[in-house]
Amino acid sequence: MSVETLSRIQFAVVAIFHFLFVPLTLGLSALVAYMETRYARTGDEVYLKMTKFWSRLFLVNFAVGVVTGLTLEFQFGMNWAEYSKFVGDIFGAPLAIEATVAFFLESTFIGLWMFSWKRVPKGVHAAIMWVVAVATSLSALWILLANGWMQHPEGYVMSGGRAQLVDFSALLWNGFSWVEFFHTLASAVTLSAFFVMGISAVHLLKGRKPEMFKRSFRIGATVGIVASLLILFSGDMSGRDVADYQPTKLAAMESVWHTQKAAPFYFIDVPEPKRESNLVEALEVPNLLSILSYHDPNATIKGLLDFPADQRPPVAVSFWSFRLMVGLGLLFILLALVALVYSWRDKLERRRWFLWIMAFALVLPYLASELGWILSEIGRQPWIVYGLLRTSDAASRSITGGDVLASLIAFIVLYGSLAAVDAFLLVKYARRVEE
């Protein structure tokens, strides 16, 4: 395989693995902060036990997430040197701010929070955890400002074959980036809510600490329904941005081959990329795709056949990742709503079948998050910077396929080991409940 192909695989492996940890860090930090705030305000020891239980899982997840994220930035210089040359003047600023401000704040206050138990007032200790929660969101924001610029470049000029930033405010207030940030944040909070509900469900099924885990489940259900509805809202906004700025991605994720005005939506649709058509189109709703894409029933959706073949993203991957992601998102709303009703009516322990569902549903938000990023990045192809730089032109020229293959194997072994350690520690501390 070529250096480019191997570099794509390597970055995909590392990024997908890293993003298993990022959403839980984002969402669980805020949930732990809320639980400790309840303890600080009420003095209720149950909230203290909840805080300590969930914070152990948060800290394990955070530690492994940091380790897996470090190698991503090294790959920009090692595997994607041409990309780094092209966008270094732009990409470097948000990454530097993320590392020196947001991540520094996050890691410093996590350490302060860990070692200041009983050394500062309860309210101050809870406030420290809120700083951690805000810092994790700021860290995600700066990363997504960089990614959003790749999706929709603004505030730059081309000079000497490189993109140079001339308007920092354009990068900072790029609408595409902010919609991406809110959608990612809502997804992370939803994942964390289902994580809390799933583990609480297991303990309730085993009859362990029912009061503690019923409260945890109720918090997860309340947060989960709000966050899953926000996913729907921010996802609609993201879809509008894709329609406006990335028409090839829109056509691929909806498998639209021919340009259509007042385009219908097919609930059953099976693309057949080799024949540049759809094998099945059933359950049609007239005008719905135009409404969903542009909020206009008569809007025109440009088809894939109106774009050169070398500018189209992989259709099957884009289409199925989008359909599965949306389907899971709707399922989260339903599950969170049922969970909310049962938890507030104190019927959880009598609905063991539902507790089993929520225990297994814990993994579904992870799948949905990964599908979202697969759609975001593969749907952008063949561009690494949309409309400016192709991925095929971004790979390093001074390394060999053997170099990348060797490091890819090393990453798989290393990250496989980290996954085993992380799973062991999460299961160990998820089972341990303080008396």
C-alpha positions, 0 to 999 in steps of 0.5 A: 500500500502507498504512504498515503493509504497507510497514513490514512489507516493509521490516523483513522485507527488512532483518531477512532480510538482516541474519540472513545474517551473524549466524549465521556471526559466532556460529559462526565466532568459536568455530571460529577461537578453537579453531583458534588454541588448537590452534596455541597448544598445539601450535605447529603452523604449519598451525593458524596458517594455518587461523586466519588464513585463516578469521579473514579471512572472519569479519572481513568477515562481522562488518563487514557484519553490523554495518552491516546491523544498525544500521538495525533499531533505528531502525525501531522508532522510525520505522516502529513508533512505537506498538510502541515506546510499548507495549513501550519500558519492557521492550524497551529494557533488553535492547537497551541491555545488548546494545549497551553491554555485549555488543557493546562487549565484542565489538567492542573485543576484535575490535580488540584481537585484530586488532592484537595479533598477535606483541605478546602471548603465543600463549595470550593471543592465543587467549584474546582470540578466545575472549572475542570468541566469548563476547561474540557469544553474549551479544549474541545472548542479549540480543536473543533475550531481547527477542524471547522476551518478544514471543513469550511475555510475562512479568513485566509489568503493563499501565498506561496502555495500556503494558506495564511491566516489574515483574520483570526476573528473569522477562524474564531467565529466560523459558524461551521465550527460552532455548530460542530462544537455544540453538536459534539458537546450535546453528543458527549453529554448524551453519551455520558448520561447513558454511561451513568444510566447503564452502569446504574442499571447494572447495580440496580439489577444486582440490588446494590445501593439502590438509593445511590444508583436510583439517584444516579439513574434519574440524573442521567435520564434528566440530562439525557433527554435534554442532551438528546433533544439538543443533538436533534436541534444541533444536527439540523443546524449542521445539516444546513451547513453541509447543504450550504458549504459541502454539497457533495457530502450532502448528495453522498449522505442522502445518496442523491445521484440526479439534481432534483428540485423539491427533492423527496426523502426515501425512508428505505433507500439502498445506494449502488455506487458502482451503477451510480444509482439506488438499488431501492427507493421506497416510502417516499415523502415528497419535498422532505429532503429539500425541507430538511436540507434547506428548510424550503420545500422547493429547494434544489438538491444537487446530485452526485452526477453533477460533480466530477467523479474525482470530487465525490466522497465514498457514497456507501460509507457516507450514506450508511454512517449518516443513516445509522447515526440518525437512527441511533439519535432518535432511539436515544430520545425514546430511551431517555424519555422512558428512563425519565418517566420510570425513574421519576415515578420510582418504577425502575426496580419493577421494570427489570426488562428496561434496566437490561435494555439500558445496561446494553444501550450503554455502548450505543452512544459510542457507536453513534459518536464514531459514526458521526466523525466517520461521516464528517471526515470521509464525507469531506473527501477527497479534500483534507481542507475542503476545496483547497487541498486534496488528501492525496497531496497532503501526505509526507514525501520523505517517508516510506510505506514500510515506515508507516506500516511499522508505526501502524503495527506499533500503534495497534499493539500499544493501543490494544494494550491500553484498551485492555488496561482501560477496560480492566480499570473501568470494570474494576472501579464500576464494581467497587461501591463504597459502604 
